[in-house]
Amino acid sequence: MLKASAIYKKYGSVEVLRGLDLVLSKGELVTIVGPSGCGKSTLLHILGTLDRADQGLVELDGVNLDTLSGAALATFRNQKIGFVFQFHHLLPEFTALENVSIPAWIAGRKKTEVKKAATELLDKLGLKDRLTHKPGELSGGEQQRVAVARALINQPSIVLADEPTGNLDGGHAKELHALFHSLKKELGQTFLIVTHNEELAAQSDRVLTMRDGKFVI
């Protein structure tokens, strides 16, 4: 369901990605590990349409992402890709329920339907008593679970997570690991996760190691 072929990316004279290939199947939980600066986050941004490759092809659900731009690309991203970052990027003036609902509002879904779906997601993630709390009233682990719910609200084809446990203590990191595996099992959700967390990587379906802009065996 995701295919990247011969991906190259430079920033100035620095070659960050050097002919990288990747194939993911639906329902896989795959982690990417490697030293800082090897190109992991750059790859994730390209796969998530937040950046463009200099060369190469990225296909998601059979769509060549190079054929999309502007509003069409934004709509595709909103509907097909969920993001979870190291820092949750929740909007501080909105409640947990509202933060989760925002991508669905952008997609033009009915507010009654969105409220029901967001409430169910937050309940599934153990936050049914935190619906009206703002980010400043939530723990770090709770904030990250709200961010996961937000990533899932439009039932995306894939969730891309960039160091999702990097800002969490050990206990909350383990809870997030368990949550990802639960969502993979219950919803058939596909995950591609960049991480330095060896425990999370060891629990994934596949571990891909990057070095100097390429995957190594």
Summary of the structure (lengths in Angstrom):
residues: 217
radius of gyration: 17.0
end to end distance: 22.5
largest distance: 50.9
contacts: 688
relative contact order: 0.21
helix: 40%
strand: 27%
